[in-house]
């Protein structure tokens, strides 16, 4: 009906080797994804797992919410530890919530 207003579209011939170029580009994207996203994330997860495995009584830690304190009890069979955040105030937290271990003597107010 109004075909005279719309120019007909014609498919272009694919250039020679187009399939190989697409495969190379796909492999390149996978390599970029691996080196920029997956590998660093796996490395951080491994370091955090080692940090959690090395927790001991007396360690001064910071948990994910920003609270810091000294570990008073660590249980191997449980996923929880007890942390003293002020004198006489102890809280139970998950081991996985520990973000970092501080150098000894950092927490002096407890």
Legacy VTK file of the C-alpha trace (Angstrom):
# vtk DataFile Version 3.0
C-alpha trace
ASCII
DATASET POLYDATA
POINTS 110 float
0.000 0.000 0.000
2.517 2.608 1.062
5.495 0.610 -0.126
6.734 3.496 -2.236
7.626 5.437 0.995
9.795 2.688 2.493
12.962 1.674 0.707
13.308 -2.088 0.288
15.951 -3.692 2.536
18.370 -6.146 1.024
20.540 -8.524 3.025
24.246 -8.030 2.577
26.586 -10.890 1.915
28.540 -11.936 4.995
32.265 -11.224 4.646
34.549 -14.222 4.253
35.721 -15.564 7.631
32.881 -13.905 9.540
32.248 -17.015 11.617
35.853 -17.192 12.777
35.832 -13.513 13.750
32.721 -14.058 15.858
34.291 -17.023 17.634
37.463 -15.040 18.342
35.397 -12.155 19.704
33.370 -14.530 21.901
36.548 -16.099 23.278
37.898 -12.596 23.931
34.787 -11.647 25.905
35.012 -14.836 27.956
38.707 -14.130 28.703
37.929 -10.558 29.769
35.074 -11.788 31.977
37.366 -14.384 33.568
40.293 -12.044 34.308
38.274 -9.008 35.391
35.368 -10.573 37.298
35.527 -14.248 38.150
39.211 -14.711 39.065
39.475 -11.735 41.486
36.185 -12.727 43.141
37.404 -16.299 43.665
40.694 -14.991 45.078
38.868 -12.739 47.589
36.577 -15.611 48.615
39.589 -17.877 49.217
41.324 -15.205 51.335
38.147 -14.653 53.398
37.776 -18.401 53.965
41.380 -18.546 55.234
40.744 -15.527 57.476
37.698 -17.207 59.035
39.573 -20.486 59.525
42.367 -18.664 61.376
40.183 -16.871 63.935
41.216 -17.459 67.543
40.356 -16.254 71.027
41.863 -12.823 71.685
41.856 -11.674 68.052
40.559 -8.157 67.508
38.166 -8.059 64.566
35.821 -5.817 62.617
32.557 -7.299 61.391
30.691 -6.307 58.241
28.475 -3.764 60.006
31.502 -1.846 61.278
31.384 -3.089 64.873
34.732 -3.994 66.358
35.700 -6.028 69.355
37.769 -8.850 70.774
36.904 -12.517 70.283
36.231 -14.288 73.575
35.005 -17.671 72.313
35.348 -19.520 69.007
33.629 -22.827 68.396
34.874 -25.153 65.661
31.591 -27.009 65.278
29.469 -23.846 65.188
29.282 -21.054 62.643
29.195 -18.479 65.457
31.727 -16.776 67.687
31.378 -14.603 70.776
32.819 -11.108 70.619
33.254 -8.588 73.440
32.387 -5.113 72.162
32.537 -3.311 75.534
33.482 -4.364 79.029
30.868 -6.887 80.102
29.007 -6.741 76.767
29.310 -9.815 74.591
27.501 -10.563 71.351
27.297 -13.658 69.185
28.091 -13.101 65.515
28.465 -15.337 62.519
32.030 -16.132 61.569
31.310 -15.133 57.988
30.454 -11.589 59.181
34.083 -10.954 60.133
35.510 -8.514 57.616
39.065 -8.110 58.875
41.388 -8.968 61.737
43.026 -5.956 63.374
46.568 -5.837 64.770
46.848 -6.693 68.477
46.333 -3.700 70.756
44.088 -1.775 68.363
41.069 -2.062 70.644
42.176 -0.545 73.960
38.830 0.568 75.406
37.596 -2.967 76.113
LINES 1 111
110 0 1 2 3 4 5 6 7 8 9 10 11 12 13 14 15 16 17 18 19 20 21 22 23 24 25 26 27 28 29 30 31 32 33 34 35 36 37 38 39 40 41 42 43 44 45 46 47 48 49 50 51 52 53 54 55 56 57 58 59 60 61 62 63 64 65 66 67 68 69 70 71 72 73 74 75 76 77 78 79 80 81 82 83 84 85 86 87 88 89 90 91 92 93 94 95 96 97 98 99 100 101 102 103 104 105 106 107 108 109
